[in-house]
Amino acid sequence: MTRARKTATAAKAPSRKPAKRPSATPPEPREALLEAGLRLLAGGLPSARLTPRDVAAEAGLRTQQFNRLFPDFGDYLAGVQRRLSEQVRADTLKVIARKVPGLDLVRQGITAYLDAILQRPALIEISLSMRHHPACQQVTRERASSMVMLATLQLKMAGVANAEGLGRLGMAMLFEIAQAEFEARRMLPDFRHTIDAYFLRS
């Protein structure tokens, strides 16, 4: 084959295009709106200033889409509240997972829970401002029940007698401390020492 023919053959060879990576599937509009609200709150926006228009804009959607998916703004806030509750529980479980049960582990879980709440003031804001809304009430009840069950389980594994009763009373104290720290916008060491002593002396 002559040099000219080799050149012509090479010229006809199809060029290889780089393979396209599959693009990430965008979230469903409802999910996108909830994620947008969480981003706005994480950025420091108080929950009382959240509006359908701002949330929709953050999600790249129209306000009409927001209103169609969430005709009741309270239902939207309940959805955000639930996500925040799930984040708090996940942060708490991350600290106590796969560790030797004991009262000191209970104390670590308490600290993790209070720290997680303090980092998410919108959770308490929504719980208080929307306490008469049925959907928000349900989320608050679920959060309380979940933490009572978690505390009771940890106390039982630590060999504490009357774990369920102590767990319920301890969680009631814990929720009060979380609200006090929310109002103070800072950690309250004396309050934390009090609940530590309650569990460690059980």
N, C-alpha and C positions, 0 to 999 in steps of 0.2 A: 504494500500500500504506500502510495506516494505521500510526501509530507503534506501536500495540498488537500488530499482526500482525508487524511487524519484530522486535519484542522476543520474540515467541513463536518465530519462525523461528530467531533467534539462540540461543534457549535449547535448541532441539532439535539444533543443530549438535554433532556429536561432538567432544569435546575431544581434542587430540593429546597422546599420551604420549611422553615422551622415549625415544628408541631406546636399548635396552639394549646395553651393550658386551659382546661375548663374553668370558666369563671365561677366564682362563688355564687351560690343561689341567694338572691336577696331575700330577706325575711318577709313573711307575710305582713300585710299592712297593720294588722292588730299587734303583732309582735314588734314591728318597727316603731309603732307609737309608744309602746311600753318601754322599749329600750331608749327611745328619745327622751322620755320623761326621766328615766334613771340618769341619763347623761346630764340633763339640765340640773337635776338635784345634786348630783355629784360635783357639779361645777359651782355649787354654792347658792343656787336659786332657791329661796324658801318655797315650800309646797303651796303656800297661800297665793303665790304669784304665778303659779303654773296656769296657763290658759290653753284652750284647744288650738288656738291659732299658733302660739309659740311652739307647742309640742308638734303640731303638724309640720310646721316649717323645719324644725330640727330633723324630723323624719323624712323630709323631702316629699311630703304629701300635701293635699289640699285640706283646708279646714272642713269642707263638706264631707270628706272621707272620714275625718275624725268623728264628726257629729253622727254620721251614719253608723259607725262601729260602736260608738259610746254615746248614745242619746242622753244618758245620765252621767254627768261628770263624776259623781260619787263612785260609780262603778269603775271608772277609769282609775281613780285614786286608790280604790280597793285593790285593783290589779297591781299597781305600783307598790302598794303597801305589802302585798303578798310577796313580790319579788325581793323587797328589802328584808322581809322576815326570813326568806329562804337564804339570803346572803349571810344574815346573822347566824342562823343555825349552822350553815356550812363552815363559817369561821370558827364557831365553837367546837364542832366535831373535829375539825382539822387539828385542834390542840390536844384533844383527849383520845383520838383514835389510836388503837393498837398500843396502848400503854397499860401498865400494870394498875388495876383498880386500887383505889384507896382514897382516903379523905383529902390527901394533898392533891390528887387528881381532880377531885370535886372543886377544890379551891382554884385550880388552874382553869377549869371550865367556867367558873364564875367570873374570873378576871377576863377571860376571852370574850364572854358574852357581853359584859359591860363595856369593854373596849370596842366591840363591834357595834353596839348600839350608839356609843358616843361618836363614832365615825359616820353614823347615818342619822343625823337629827331629824330628817324628814319622816322616819318611821314613827317617832313619837309625835311629831307635828300632826301627821295624818290621823294617827290613833286618837289624839285629843280633839282635833277640830272636826273630825267626822265620826265621833263616837256614837252619834244617833243614827248614822246611816247603816242599814241592815248588812250590806256587803262588807263594810269596814268592821262592823261589830264581829262578824263571823271570822274575819282574818285575825282580829285581836284574840278571840277565843281560841282559835287554832294555835296561835303562837304560844299562848299561855299553857294550853294543854300539852303541846309538844315539849316545852321546857320542863314541865312537871314530870312527864314520863321519863325524860332524859335524866333528870336529877334523881328520881326514884330508882331508876335502874342502876345508876352509878353508886348510890348509897347501899342498895342491896348487894351489889358486887363487892362493896367495901366491908360487908358484914355488919352494917348498922341496923339495930333493931328499930321497928316502926318506921321503916324507910319511907313509906308512902306519906304518912303524916308529916314527918320532918321535911320531906320534899315539897309538899304543898305549902307549908308555912315558910320554908326557905325561899321558894320562888315568889311568894307574895312580897317578902322583904326585898328580893332581888329586883322586882318590877318597880317598887317604890324608889329604890336607889337609882335605877336607870332613869326614872323620871326626874329625880332631884338633880342628877348630873346633867340631864338635858337642859333643865332650867338654868343651871349654873354655867353650862357650856364648858365644863371642865371636869376632870376626875376629882372625886371627893374621897381622899384616903381614909378619913375617919369612918365614913359610912362603909367603905369596903372592908376595913378591919373588923367592923361589927359583924358583918355577915360571914366573914372568914371564921371568926370566933364561934359563931353559931354552929357552923358545920364541923369545924375541927374539934369541938368539944362534945359532939353528938355521941 
